[in-house]
Amino acid sequence: MAKLPTLRRLFKNDFKPEYSELVEKLIVSINNGFDNVYDALNNKITLRNNVLCNIKDFSVQVSSAGIPTSTLVLNVDFKNNINVVTVGRIDNITNSLLYPSAGVTISWDQIAAGSLQIKHISGLTEGNTYNIRVVIYGDEN
């Protein structure tokens, strides 16, 4: 899909002189609002800046059962309930030629406001160290 056409900004001279006082009060808000909408609709929405989420990187090793070998707690900078954790990237640090054996999923529990514990990670090979990037989404509470 093509980008939106160039936004035509509103100017005081576009309106009859008798409306100039009202137009001057409204024009900044209207132009700024449309600038933001155009930016958003032209691929400028990002996870970090526009969605209630945190992107976290961590290193982990798992047992043959997929349990992290050490306690793994991640903290987020929002106090809403944590809704979803998705896996974004997996790098095998031990052996870059060895990839996950199946889909990598994470089981977790929220242990406090702004904090979760990783309980299980499927698809990783025991004895290998992985760098994992996750996106942790907050709920609207």
N, CA, C and O atoms as CSV, one atom per row, in Angstrom:
chain,resi,resn,atom,element,x,y,z
A,1,MET,N,N,0.836,-1.171,0.000
A,1,MET,CA,C,0.000,0.000,0.000
A,1,MET,C,C,0.884,1.239,0.000
A,1,MET,O,O,1.867,1.311,0.738
A,2,ALA,N,N,0.536,2.189,-0.812
A,2,ALA,CA,C,1.314,3.422,-0.922
A,2,ALA,C,C,1.106,4.298,0.302
A,2,ALA,O,O,0.099,4.197,1.003
A,3,LYS,N,N,2.078,5.154,0.538
A,3,LYS,CA,C,1.949,6.105,1.639
A,3,LYS,C,C,0.828,7.086,1.340
A,3,LYS,O,O,0.447,7.303,0.189
A,4,LEU,N,N,0.316,7.669,2.405
A,4,LEU,CA,C,-0.724,8.682,2.241
A,4,LEU,C,C,-0.176,9.869,1.464
A,4,LEU,O,O,1.020,10.151,1.535
A,5,PRO,N,N,-1.018,10.560,0.732
A,5,PRO,CA,C,-0.538,11.742,0.016
A,5,PRO,C,C,-0.104,12.818,1.012
A,5,PRO,O,O,-0.465,12.770,2.187
A,6,THR,N,N,0.654,13.767,0.539
A,6,THR,CA,C,1.135,14.848,1.383
A,6,THR,C,C,-0.045,15.562,2.028
A,6,THR,O,O,-1.048,15.871,1.384
A,7,LEU,N,N,0.111,15.806,3.297
A,7,LEU,CA,C,-0.944,16.462,4.061
A,7,LEU,C,C,-0.983,17.949,3.732
A,7,LEU,O,O,0.047,18.624,3.739
A,8,ARG,N,N,-2.161,18.444,3.449
A,8,ARG,CA,C,-2.325,19.879,3.248
A,8,ARG,C,C,-2.675,20.486,4.592
A,8,ARG,O,O,-3.717,20.174,5.170
A,9,ARG,N,N,-1.823,21.336,5.081
A,9,ARG,CA,C,-2.033,21.993,6.368
A,9,ARG,C,C,-3.040,23.128,6.228
A,9,ARG,O,O,-3.203,23.706,5.153
A,10,LEU,N,N,-3.703,23.429,7.320
A,10,LEU,CA,C,-4.654,24.533,7.347
A,10,LEU,C,C,-3.926,25.829,7.717
A,10,LEU,O,O,-3.033,25.837,8.564
A,11,PHE,N,N,-4.328,26.914,7.067
A,11,PHE,CA,C,-3.754,28.236,7.350
A,11,PHE,C,C,-4.886,29.220,7.621
A,11,PHE,O,O,-5.999,29.069,7.118
A,12,LYS,N,N,-4.577,30.221,8.418
A,12,LYS,CA,C,-5.571,31.232,8.772
A,12,LYS,C,C,-6.141,31.910,7.532
A,12,LYS,O,O,-7.324,32.250,7.501
A,13,ASN,N,N,-5.318,32.107,6.518
A,13,ASN,CA,C,-5.750,32.791,5.290
A,13,ASN,C,C,-6.739,31.966,4.472
A,13,ASN,O,O,-7.358,32.485,3.543
A,14,ASP,N,N,-6.896,30.668,4.814
A,14,ASP,CA,C,-7.837,29.812,4.094
A,14,ASP,C,C,-9.289,30.128,4.458
A,14,ASP,O,O,-10.212,29.647,3.800
A,15,PHE,N,N,-9.489,30.916,5.480
A,15,PHE,CA,C,-10.827,31.169,5.998
A,15,PHE,C,C,-11.169,32.656,5.934
A,15,PHE,O,O,-10.284,33.507,5.849
A,16,LYS,N,N,-12.440,32.946,5.976
A,16,LYS,CA,C,-12.916,34.329,5.948
A,16,LYS,C,C,-12.380,35.073,7.162
A,16,LYS,O,O,-12.240,34.487,8.235
A,17,PRO,N,N,-12.077,36.365,7.005
A,17,PRO,CA,C,-11.503,37.156,8.107
A,17,PRO,C,C,-12.349,37.152,9.381
A,17,PRO,O,O,-11.795,37.233,10.478
A,18,GLU,N,N,-13.650,37.061,9.267
A,18,GLU,CA,C,-14.482,37.085,10.471
A,18,GLU,C,C,-14.301,35.823,11.344
A,18,GLU,O,O,-14.717,35.808,12.502
A,19,TYR,N,N,-13.675,34.761,10.781
A,19,TYR,CA,C,-13.438,33.542,11.549
A,19,TYR,C,C,-11.994,33.446,12.036
A,19,TYR,O,O,-11.629,32.448,12.658
A,20,SER,N,N,-11.176,34.439,11.775
A,20,SER,CA,C,-9.739,34.331,12.043
A,20,SER,C,C,-9.413,34.083,13.516
A,20,SER,O,O,-8.488,33.331,13.822
A,21,GLU,N,N,-10.159,34.703,14.427
A,21,GLU,CA,C,-9.867,34.487,15.849
A,21,GLU,C,C,-10.112,33.031,16.246
A,21,GLU,O,O,-9.291,32.433,16.943
A,22,LEU,N,N,-11.221,32.464,15.813
A,22,LEU,CA,C,-11.540,31.075,16.108
A,22,LEU,C,C,-10.548,30.129,15.420
A,22,LEU,O,O,-10.060,29.169,16.017
A,23,VAL,N,N,-10.265,30.428,14.151
A,23,VAL,CA,C,-9.349,29.580,13.386
A,23,VAL,C,C,-7.964,29.571,14.026
A,23,VAL,O,O,-7.332,28.517,14.098
A,24,GLU,N,N,-7.485,30.711,14.488
A,24,GLU,CA,C,-6.162,30.774,15.133
A,24,GLU,C,C,-6.106,29.874,16.354
A,24,GLU,O,O,-5.070,29.267,16.625
A,25,LYS,N,N,-7.194,29.777,17.089
A,25,LYS,CA,C,-7.225,28.941,18.284
A,25,LYS,C,C,-7.237,27.446,17.927
A,25,LYS,O,O,-6.657,26.632,18.646
A,26,LEU,N,N,-7.878,27.099,16.849
A,26,LEU,CA,C,-8.043,25.689,16.490
A,26,LEU,C,C,-6.956,25.129,15.593
A,26,LEU,O,O,-6.677,23.930,15.623
A,27,ILE,N,N,-6.348,25.978,14.804
A,27,ILE,CA,C,-5.485,25.505,13.709
A,27,ILE,C,C,-4.265,24.713,14.191
A,27,ILE,O,O,-3.880,23.731,13.557
A,28,VAL,N,N,-3.663,25.124,15.290
A,28,VAL,CA,C,-2.476,24.413,15.791
A,28,VAL,C,C,-2.863,23.001,16.216
A,28,VAL,O,O,-2.186,22.036,15.862
A,29,SER,N,N,-3.948,22.879,16.973
A,29,SER,CA,C,-4.388,21.541,17.416
A,29,SER,C,C,-4.763,20.657,16.237
A,29,SER,O,O,-4.400,19.482,16.196
A,30,ILE,N,N,-5.476,21.210,15.295
A,30,ILE,CA,C,-5.900,20.415,14.132
A,30,ILE,C,C,-4.693,19.980,13.306
A,30,ILE,O,O,-4.574,18.806,12.954
A,31,ASN,N,N,-3.801,20.913,12.997
A,31,ASN,CA,C,-2.617,20.557,12.197
A,31,ASN,C,C,-1.742,19.534,12.920
A,31,ASN,O,O,-1.281,18.573,12.304
A,32,ASN,N,N,-1.506,19.730,14.228
A,32,ASN,CA,C,-0.684,18.772,14.978
A,32,ASN,C,C,-1.357,17.406,15.038
A,32,ASN,O,O,-0.693,16.378,14.902
A,33,GLY,N,N,-2.667,17.394,15.240
A,33,GLY,CA,C,-3.389,16.121,15.282
A,33,GLY,C,C,-3.277,15.361,13.975
A,33,GLY,O,O,-3.028,14.156,13.969
A,34,PHE,N,N,-3.461,16.067,12.866
A,34,PHE,CA,C,-3.343,15.392,11.569
A,34,PHE,C,C,-1.908,14.962,11.285
A,34,PHE,O,O,-1.695,13.922,10.662
A,35,ASP,N,N,-0.917,15.739,11.729
A,35,ASP,CA,C,0.480,15.321,11.577
A,35,ASP,C,C,0.703,13.976,12.258
A,35,ASP,O,O,1.338,13.086,11.693
A,36,ASN,N,N,0.180,13.831,13.470
A,36,ASN,CA,C,0.354,12.581,14.213
A,36,ASN,C,C,-0.358,11.414,13.537
A,36,ASN,O,O,0.188,10.313,13.465
A,37,VAL,N,N,-1.561,11.644,13.046
A,37,VAL,CA,C,-2.299,10.581,12.352
A,37,VAL,C,C,-1.566,10.175,11.079
A,37,VAL,O,O,-1.429,8.983,10.804
A,38,TYR,N,N,-1.098,11.131,10.307
A,38,TYR,CA,C,-0.359,10.816,9.076
A,38,TYR,C,C,0.916,10.048,9.385
A,38,TYR,O,O,1.239,9.079,8.698
A,39,ASP,N,N,1.652,10.477,10.424
A,39,ASP,CA,C,2.857,9.751,10.803
A,39,ASP,C,C,2.522,8.302,11.163
A,39,ASP,O,O,3.202,7.375,10.721
A,40,ALA,N,N,1.482,8.113,11.960
A,40,ALA,CA,C,1.101,6.765,12.384
A,40,ALA,C,C,0.720,5.901,11.194
A,40,ALA,O,O,1.124,4.740,11.116
A,41,LEU,N,N,-0.045,6.449,10.272
A,41,LEU,CA,C,-0.507,5.672,9.124
A,41,LEU,C,C,0.548,5.494,8.041
A,41,LEU,O,O,0.347,4.722,7.104
A,42,ASN,N,N,1.656,6.191,8.158
A,42,ASN,CA,C,2.758,6.035,7.204
A,42,ASN,C,C,3.916,5.262,7.835
A,42,ASN,O,O,5.079,5.637,7.685
A,43,ASN,N,N,3.586,4.181,8.541
A,43,ASN,CA,C,4.574,3.237,9.085
A,43,ASN,C,C,5.466,3.819,10.170
A,43,ASN,O,O,6.647,3.478,10.242
A,44,LYS,N,N,4.938,4.668,10.996
A,44,LYS,CA,C,5.752,5.222,12.075
A,44,LYS,C,C,5.238,4.819,13.449
A,44,LYS,O,O,5.557,5.470,14.443
A,45,ILE,N,N,4.448,3.753,13.516
A,45,ILE,CA,C,4.033,3.201,14.798
A,45,ILE,C,C,5.063,2.146,15.181
A,45,ILE,O,O,5.376,1.263,14.382
A,46,THR,N,N,5.588,2.233,16.391
A,46,THR,CA,C,6.574,1.265,16.855
A,46,THR,C,C,6.090,0.607,18.139
A,46,THR,O,O,5.277,1.175,18.869
A,47,LEU,N,N,6.588,-0.579,18.408
A,47,LEU,CA,C,6.256,-1.249,19.660
A,47,LEU,C,C,6.748,-0.422,20.844
A,47,LEU,O,O,5.987,-0.149,21.773
A,48,ARG,N,N,8.007,-0.028,20.812
A,48,ARG,CA,C,8.599,0.667,21.962
A,48,ARG,C,C,7.887,1.977,22.296
A,48,ARG,O,O,7.746,2.315,23.471
A,49,ASN,N,N,7.440,2.714,21.290
A,49,ASN,CA,C,6.900,4.050,21.537
A,49,ASN,C,C,5.387,4.150,21.514
A,49,ASN,O,O,4.836,5.142,21.990
A,50,ASN,N,N,4.700,3.158,20.979
A,50,ASN,CA,C,3.263,3.322,20.772
A,50,ASN,C,C,2.381,2.204,21.334
A,50,ASN,O,O,1.156,2.300,21.266
A,51,VAL,N,N,2.971,1.165,21.876
A,51,VAL,CA,C,2.193,0.037,22.375
A,51,VAL,C,C,2.624,-0.219,23.815
A,51,VAL,O,O,3.799,-0.071,24.153
A,52,LEU,N,N,1.664,-0.606,24.668
A,52,LEU,CA,C,1.987,-0.918,26.054
A,52,LEU,C,C,2.725,-2.253,26.100
A,52,LEU,O,O,2.121,-3.316,26.241
A,53,CYS,N,N,4.046,-2.165,25.977
A,53,CYS,CA,C,4.869,-3.368,25.987
A,53,CYS,C,C,6.302,-2.984,26.318
A,53,CYS,O,O,6.681,-1.815,26.254
A,54,ASN,N,N,7.080,-3.977,26.667
A,54,ASN,CA,C,8.522,-3.836,26.831
A,54,ASN,C,C,9.185,-4.912,25.998
A,54,ASN,O,O,8.660,-6.019,25.870
A,55,ILE,N,N,10.329,-4.595,25.434
A,55,ILE,CA,C,11.132,-5.567,24.701
A,55,ILE,C,C,12.325,-5.889,25.588
A,55,ILE,O,O,13.080,-5.001,25.982
A,56,LYS,N,N,12.484,-7.172,25.896
A,56,LYS,CA,C,13.532,-7.606,26.820
A,56,LYS,C,C,14.405,-8.666,26.175
A,56,LYS,O,O,13.916,-9.545,25.465
A,57,ASP,N,N,15.704,-8.572,26.431
A,57,ASP,CA,C,16.665,-9.584,26.006
A,57,ASP,C,C,17.209,-10.279,27.253
A,57,ASP,O,O,17.438,-9.637,28.278
A,58,PHE,N,N,17.411,-11.588,27.162
A,58,PHE,CA,C,18.001,-12.321,28.275
A,58,PHE,C,C,18.730,-13.546,27.742
A,58,PHE,O,O,18.461,-14.013,26.635
A,59,SER,N,N,19.658,-14.059,28.547
A,59,SER,CA,C,20.386,-15.294,28.219
A,59,SER,C,C,19.852,-16.402,29.105
A,59,SER,O,O,19.498,-16.176,30.262
A,60,VAL,N,N,19.796,-17.608,28.547
A,60,VAL,CA,C,19.236,-18.722,29.303
A,60,VAL,C,C,19.814,-20.041,28.823
A,60,VAL,O,O,20.165,-20.197,27.653
A,61,GLN,N,N,19.906,-20.990,29.751
A,61,GLN,CA,C,20.119,-22.395,29.463
A,61,GLN,C,C,18.942,-23.133,30.060
A,61,GLN,O,O,18.417,-22.741,31.102
A,62,VAL,N,N,18.525,-24.200,29.401
A,62,VAL,CA,C,17.402,-24.980,29.918
A,62,VAL,C,C,17.814,-26.428,30.138
A,62,VAL,O,O,18.765,-26.922,29.532
A,63,SER,N,N,17.072,-27.100,31.022
A,63,SER,CA,C,17.258,-28.543,31.233
A,63,SER,C,C,16.622,-29.292,30.067
A,63,SER,O,O,16.030,-28.683,29.176
A,64,SER,N,N,16.751,-30.613,30.080
A,64,SER,CA,C,16.140,-31.415,29.011
A,64,SER,C,C,14.618,-31.291,29.026
A,64,SER,O,O,13.960,-31.569,28.023
A,65,ALA,N,N,14.060,-30.875,30.162
A,65,ALA,CA,C,12.606,-30.690,30.267
A,65,ALA,C,C,12.176,-29.271,29.883
A,65,ALA,O,O,10.984,-28.965,29.901
A,66,GLY,N,N,13.138,-28.397,29.534
A,66,GLY,CA,C,12.811,-27.028,29.132
A,66,GLY,C,C,12.727,-26.044,30.286
A,66,GLY,O,O,12.291,-24.907,30.101
A,67,ILE,N,N,13.143,-26.469,31.481
A,67,ILE,CA,C,13.123,-25.597,32.651
A,67,ILE,C,C,14.431,-24.791,32.676
A,67,ILE,O,O,15.509,-25.373,32.555
A,68,PRO,N,N,14.349,-23.455,32.833
A,68,PRO,CA,C,15.595,-22.680,32.936
A,68,PRO,C,C,16.461,-23.202,34.087
A,68,PRO,O,O,15.942,-23.539,35.151
A,69,THR,N,N,17.777,-23.267,33.874
A,69,THR,CA,C,18.683,-23.811,34.891
A,69,THR,C,C,18.908,-22.851,36.048
A,69,THR,O,O,19.433,-23.253,37.086
A,70,SER,N,N,18.525,-21.603,35.890
A,70,SER,CA,C,18.560,-20.644,36.997
A,70,SER,C,C,17.269,-19.826,36.958
A,70,SER,O,O,16.632,-19.702,35.913
A,71,THR,N,N,16.897,-19.274,38.105
A,71,THR,CA,C,15.670,-18.485,38.188
A,71,THR,C,C,15.765,-17.310,37.229
A,71,THR,O,O,16.770,-16.600,37.196
A,72,LEU,N,N,14.722,-17.117,36.460
A,72,LEU,CA,C,14.719,-16.079,35.430
A,72,LEU,C,C,13.511,-15.170,35.638
A,72,LEU,O,O,12.375,-15.548,35.353
A,73,VAL,N,N,13.777,-13.966,36.140
A,73,VAL,CA,C,12.731,-12.977,36.397
A,73,VAL,C,C,12.979,-11.774,35.493
A,73,VAL,O,O,14.102,-11.277,35.401
A,74,LEU,N,N,11.924,-11.312,34.829
A,74,LEU,CA,C,11.998,-10.131,33.974
A,74,LEU,C,C,11.095,-9.050,34.555
A,74,LEU,O,O,9.965,-9.323,34.958
A,75,ASN,N,N,11.599,-7.831,34.593
A,75,ASN,CA,C,10.829,-6.697,35.089
A,75,ASN,C,C,10.476,-5.783,33.931
A,75,ASN,O,O,11.271,-5.583,33.013
A,76,VAL,N,N,9.279,-5.235,33.988
A,76,VAL,CA,C,8.818,-4.293,32.968
A,76,VAL,C,C,8.592,-2.938,33.616
A,76,VAL,O,O,8.521,-2.833,34.840
A,77,ASP,N,N,8.480,-1.906,32.798
A,77,ASP,CA,C,8.334,-0.563,33.352
A,77,ASP,C,C,6.885,-0.079,33.378
A,77,ASP,O,O,6.636,1.123,33.461
A,78,PHE,N,N,5.927,-1.008,33.307
A,78,PHE,CA,C,4.529,-0.650,33.489
A,78,PHE,C,C,3.952,-1.495,34.614
A,78,PHE,O,O,4.439,-2.591,34.891
A,79,LYS,N,N,2.921,-0.985,35.254
A,79,LYS,CA,C,2.326,-1.685,36.400
A,79,LYS,C,C,1.049,-2.437,36.042
A,79,LYS,O,O,0.438,-3.068,36.904
A,80,ASN,N,N,0.648,-2.376,34.789
A,80,ASN,CA,C,-0.526,-3.120,34.347
A,80,ASN,C,C,-0.239,-4.614,34.454
A,80,ASN,O,O,0.916,-5.034,34.528
A,81,ASN,N,N,-1.309,-5.411,34.459
A,81,ASN,CA,C,-1.107,-6.859,34.388
A,81,ASN,C,C,-0.423,-7.196,33.078
A,81,ASN,O,O,-0.629,-6.531,32.063
A,82,ILE,N,N,0.384,-8.224,33.115
A,82,ILE,CA,C,1.041,-8.705,31.898
A,82,ILE,C,C,0.061,-9.627,31.192
A,82,ILE,O,O,-0.518,-10.523,31.806
A,83,ASN,N,N,-0.118,-9.400,29.898
A,83,ASN,CA,C,-1.125,-10.124,29.142
A,83,ASN,C,C,-0.506,-11.228,28.286
A,83,ASN,O,O,-0.954,-12.374,28.332
A,84,VAL,N,N,0.515,-10.889,27.512
A,84,VAL,CA,C,1.086,-11.819,26.531
A,84,VAL,C,C,2.599,-11.637,26.505
A,84,VAL,O,O,3.107,-10.523,26.635
A,85,VAL,N,N,3.308,-12.747,26.335
A,85,VAL,CA,C,4.752,-12.716,26.111
A,85,VAL,C,C,5.011,-13.465,24.808
A,85,VAL,O,O,4.682,-14.645,24.686
A,86,THR,N,N,5.603,-12.773,23.837
A,86,THR,CA,C,5.912,-13.412,22.560
A,86,THR,C,C,7.421,-13.467,22.349
A,86,THR,O,O,8.158,-12.578,22.776
A,87,VAL,N,N,7.856,-14.516,21.690
A,87,VAL,CA,C,9.277,-14.682,21.384
A,87,VAL,C,C,9.565,-13.983,20.068
A,87,VAL,O,O,8.882,-14.212,19.069
A,88,GLY,N,N,10.581,-13.127,20.071
A,88,GLY,CA,C,10.914,-12.383,18.872
A,88,GLY,C,C,12.191,-12.838,18.195
A,88,GLY,O,O,12.287,-12.797,16.969
A,89,ARG,N,N,13.181,-13.273,18.978
A,89,ARG,CA,C,14.468,-13.659,18.395
A,89,ARG,C,C,15.137,-14.682,19.306
A,89,ARG,O,O,15.031,-14.613,20.530
A,90,ILE,N,N,15.829,-15.636,18.678
A,90,ILE,CA,C,16.557,-16.659,19.417
A,90,ILE,C,C,17.924,-16.834,18.766
A,90,ILE,O,O,18.015,-17.153,17.580
A,91,ASP,N,N,18.973,-16.627,19.531
A,91,ASP,CA,C,20.338,-16.848,19.042
A,91,ASP,C,C,21.011,-17.886,19.934
A,91,ASP,O,O,21.070,-17.724,21.152
A,92,ASN,N,N,21.518,-18.951,19.319
A,92,ASN,CA,C,22.271,-19.956,20.051
A,92,ASN,C,C,23.706,-19.452,20.163
A,92,ASN,O,O,24.419,-19.365,19.163
A,93,ILE,N,N,24.123,-19.124,21.372
A,93,ILE,CA,C,25.463,-18.575,21.604
A,93,ILE,C,C,26.502,-19.693,21.646
A,93,ILE,O,O,27.652,-19.486,21.258
A,94,THR,N,N,26.107,-20.868,22.109
A,94,THR,CA,C,27.020,-22.004,22.218
A,94,THR,C,C,27.400,-22.540,20.847
A,94,THR,O,O,28.570,-22.820,20.588
A,95,ASN,N,N,26.408,-22.683,19.965
A,95,ASN,CA,C,26.650,-23.261,18.644
A,95,ASN,C,C,25.714,-22.552,17.655
A,95,ASN,O,O,24.531,-22.881,17.570
A,96,SER,N,N,26.242,-21.597,16.922
A,96,SER,CA,C,25.405,-20.800,16.021
A,96,SER,C,C,24.831,-21.615,14.851
A,96,SER,O,O,23.955,-21.130,14.135
A,97,LEU,N,N,25.318,-22.844,14.655
A,97,LEU,CA,C,24.787,-23.704,13.591
A,97,LEU,C,C,23.659,-24.607,14.081
A,97,LEU,O,O,23.042,-25.310,13.281
A,98,LEU,N,N,23.384,-24.597,15.378
A,98,LEU,CA,C,22.327,-25.427,15.950
A,98,LEU,C,C,21.114,-24.551,16.241
A,98,LEU,O,O,21.191,-23.589,17.005
A,99,TYR,N,N,20.004,-24.900,15.622
A,99,TYR,CA,C,18.773,-24.114,15.746
A,99,TYR,C,C,17.790,-24.822,16.661
A,99,TYR,O,O,17.945,-26.013,16.931
A,100,PRO,N,N,16.776,-24.104,17.145
A,100,PRO,CA,C,15.758,-24.749,17.982
A,100,PRO,C,C,15.142,-25.952,17.271
A,100,PRO,O,O,14.971,-25.946,16.052
A,101,SER,N,N,14.812,-26.977,18.046
A,101,SER,CA,C,14.306,-28.223,17.477
A,101,SER,C,C,12.811,-28.155,17.177
A,101,SER,O,O,12.287,-28.997,16.447
A,102,ALA,N,N,12.130,-27.171,17.727
A,102,ALA,CA,C,10.689,-27.012,17.511
A,102,ALA,C,C,10.344,-25.548,17.772
A,102,ALA,O,O,11.219,-24.735,18.068
A,103,GLY,N,N,9.074,-25.229,17.659
A,103,GLY,CA,C,8.651,-23.862,17.946
A,103,GLY,C,C,9.000,-23.489,19.379
A,103,GLY,O,O,8.757,-24.261,20.306
A,104,VAL,N,N,9.564,-22.315,19.553
A,104,VAL,CA,C,9.962,-21.872,20.881
A,104,VAL,C,C,8.798,-21.117,21.512
A,104,VAL,O,O,8.345,-20.092,21.001
A,105,THR,N,N,8.331,-21.646,22.625
A,105,THR,CA,C,7.275,-20.989,23.385
A,105,THR,C,C,7.730,-20.841,24.822
A,105,THR,O,O,8.561,-21.602,25.317
A,106,ILE,N,N,7.167,-19.846,25.476
A,106,ILE,CA,C,7.557,-19.548,26.847
A,106,ILE,C,C,6.321,-19.633,27.737
A,106,ILE,O,O,5.273,-19.065,27.427
A,107,SER,N,N,6.463,-20.351,28.846
A,107,SER,CA,C,5.438,-20.366,29.883
A,107,SER,C,C,5.954,-19.495,31.022
A,107,SER,O,O,7.128,-19.562,31.385
A,108,TRP,N,N,5.071,-18.684,31.579
A,108,TRP,CA,C,5.490,-17.700,32.581
A,108,TRP,C,C,4.368,-17.457,33.576
A,108,TRP,O,O,3.207,-17.779,33.325
A,109,ASP,N,N,4.743,-16.879,34.717
A,109,ASP,CA,C,3.788,-16.455,35.736
A,109,ASP,C,C,4.109,-15.019,36.112
A,109,ASP,O,O,5.275,-14.652,36.256
A,110,GLN,N,N,3.068,-14.208,36.270
A,110,GLN,CA,C,3.280,-12.865,36.801
A,110,GLN,C,C,3.419,-13.019,38.306
A,110,GLN,O,O,2.514,-13.532,38.964
A,111,ILE,N,N,4.552,-12.576,38.861
A,111,ILE,CA,C,4.812,-12.778,40.284
A,111,ILE,C,C,4.566,-11.516,41.103
A,111,ILE,O,O,4.462,-11.576,42.328
A,112,ALA,N,N,4.473,-10.380,40.427
A,112,ALA,CA,C,4.174,-9.107,41.091
A,112,ALA,C,C,3.841,-8.107,39.997
A,112,ALA,O,O,4.027,-8.383,38.812
A,113,ALA,N,N,3.347,-6.943,40.402
A,113,ALA,CA,C,3.095,-5.896,39.408
A,113,ALA,C,C,4.416,-5.551,38.733
A,113,ALA,O,O,5.390,-5.204,39.401
A,114,GLY,N,N,4.445,-5.647,37.424
A,114,GLY,CA,C,5.655,-5.301,36.674
A,114,GLY,C,C,6.741,-6.360,36.681
A,114,GLY,O,O,7.890,-6.057,36.361
A,115,SER,N,N,6.412,-7.589,37.035
A,115,SER,CA,C,7.442,-8.607,37.135
A,115,SER,C,C,6.871,-9.985,36.757
A,115,SER,O,O,5.765,-10.342,37.164
A,116,LEU,N,N,7.641,-10.747,35.976
A,116,LEU,CA,C,7.229,-12.099,35.628
A,116,LEU,C,C,8.405,-13.053,35.747
A,116,LEU,O,O,9.567,-12.662,35.643
A,117,GLN,N,N,8.064,-14.323,35.971
A,117,GLN,CA,C,9.082,-15.362,36.047
A,117,GLN,C,C,8.869,-16.342,34.902
A,117,GLN,O,O,7.759,-16.827,34.685
A,118,ILE,N,N,9.945,-16.628,34.173
A,118,ILE,CA,C,9.918,-17.621,33.108
A,118,ILE,C,C,9.986,-18.995,33.759
A,118,ILE,O,O,10.933,-19.301,34.484
A,119,LYS,N,N,8.976,-19.824,33.495
A,119,LYS,CA,C,8.900,-21.150,34.111
A,119,LYS,C,C,9.401,-22.259,33.180
A,119,LYS,O,O,9.974,-23.246,33.640
A,120,HIS,N,N,9.183,-22.095,31.868
A,120,HIS,CA,C,9.504,-23.154,30.921
A,120,HIS,C,C,9.701,-22.541,29.539
A,120,HIS,O,O,9.000,-21.600,29.165
A,121,ILE,N,N,10.659,-23.078,28.782
A,121,ILE,CA,C,10.872,-22.655,27.394
A,121,ILE,C,C,10.993,-23.920,26.550
A,121,ILE,O,O,11.899,-24.728,26.751
A,122,SER,N,N,10.077,-24.079,25.611
A,122,SER,CA,C,10.109,-25.277,24.757
A,122,SER,C,C,10.982,-25.027,23.532
A,122,SER,O,O,11.182,-23.883,23.125
A,123,GLY,N,N,11.500,-26.111,22.947
A,123,GLY,CA,C,12.198,-26.048,21.663
A,123,GLY,C,C,13.689,-25.790,21.729
A,123,GLY,O,O,14.347,-25.787,20.689
A,124,LEU,N,N,14.251,-25.573,22.915
A,124,LEU,CA,C,15.688,-25.304,23.029
A,124,LEU,C,C,16.445,-26.573,23.386
A,124,LEU,O,O,15.879,-27.493,23.975
A,125,THR,N,N,17.724,-26.625,23.030
A,125,THR,CA,C,18.569,-27.786,23.296
A,125,THR,C,C,19.261,-27.624,24.646
A,125,THR,O,O,19.841,-26.578,24.940
A,126,GLU,N,N,19.192,-28.659,25.450
A,126,GLU,CA,C,19.834,-28.656,26.765
A,126,GLU,C,C,21.337,-28.401,26.621
A,126,GLU,O,O,21.969,-28.891,25.685
A,127,GLY,N,N,21.899,-27.637,27.546
A,127,GLY,CA,C,23.344,-27.405,27.571
A,127,GLY,C,C,23.818,-26.284,26.670
A,127,GLY,O,O,24.997,-25.932,26.707
A,128,ASN,N,N,22.956,-25.722,25.878
A,128,ASN,CA,C,23.318,-24.594,25.032
A,128,ASN,C,C,22.818,-23.301,25.679
A,128,ASN,O,O,21.774,-23.278,26.331
A,129,THR,N,N,23.583,-22.235,25.486
A,129,THR,CA,C,23.165,-20.929,25.979
A,129,THR,C,C,22.529,-20.174,24.823
A,129,THR,O,O,23.069,-20.118,23.718
A,130,TYR,N,N,21.372,-19.598,25.105
A,130,TYR,CA,C,20.614,-18.853,24.101
A,130,TYR,C,C,20.413,-17.414,24.564
A,130,TYR,O,O,20.161,-17.157,25.741
A,131,ASN,N,N,20.526,-16.489,23.629
A,131,ASN,CA,C,20.049,-15.132,23.846
A,131,ASN,C,C,18.661,-15.071,23.232
A,131,ASN,O,O,18.468,-15.414,22.065
A,132,ILE,N,N,17.705,-14.634,24.023
A,132,ILE,CA,C,16.315,-14.587,23.572
A,132,ILE,C,C,15.786,-13.170,23.737
A,132,ILE,O,O,16.046,-12.505,24.740
A,133,ARG,N,N,15.038,-12.723,22.735
A,133,ARG,CA,C,14.336,-11.428,22.819
A,133,ARG,C,C,12.850,-11.720,22.869
A,133,ARG,O,O,12.320,-12.461,22.042
A,134,VAL,N,N,12.182,-11.126,23.855
A,134,VAL,CA,C,10.735,-11.274,23.980
A,134,VAL,C,C,10.077,-9.910,23.998
A,134,VAL,O,O,10.693,-8.903,24.347
A,135,VAL,N,N,8.814,-9.900,23.614
A,135,VAL,CA,C,7.986,-8.715,23.751
A,135,VAL,C,C,6.944,-9.048,24.807
A,135,VAL,O,O,6.210,-10.029,24.687
A,136,ILE,N,N,6.890,-8.219,25.840
A,136,ILE,CA,C,5.962,-8.421,26.955
A,136,ILE,C,C,4.899,-7.336,26.852
A,136,ILE,O,O,5.186,-6.146,26.981
A,137,TYR,N,N,3.667,-7.773,26.618
A,137,TYR,CA,C,2.554,-6.842,26.420
A,137,TYR,C,C,1.753,-6.690,27.707
A,137,TYR,O,O,1.502,-7.662,28.420
A,138,GLY,N,N,1.359,-5.456,27.988
A,138,GLY,CA,C,0.545,-5.194,29.154
A,138,GLY,C,C,-0.936,-5.231,28.815
A,138,GLY,O,O,-1.339,-5.064,27.663
A,139,ASP,N,N,-1.733,-5.454,29.855
A,139,ASP,CA,C,-3.180,-5.445,29.722
A,139,ASP,C,C,-3.677,-4.018,29.929
A,139,ASP,O,O,-2.920,-3.164,30.391
A,140,GLU,N,N,-4.924,-3.751,29.597
A,140,GLU,CA,C,-5.440,-2.390,29.666
A,140,GLU,C,C,-5.963,-2.008,31.036
A,140,GLU,O,O,-6.662,-1.002,31.154
A,141,ASN,N,N,-5.658,-2.759,32.065
A,141,ASN,CA,C,-6.173,-2.435,33.406
A,141,ASN,C,C,-5.543,-1.198,33.984
A,141,ASN,O,O,-5.873,-0.802,35.101
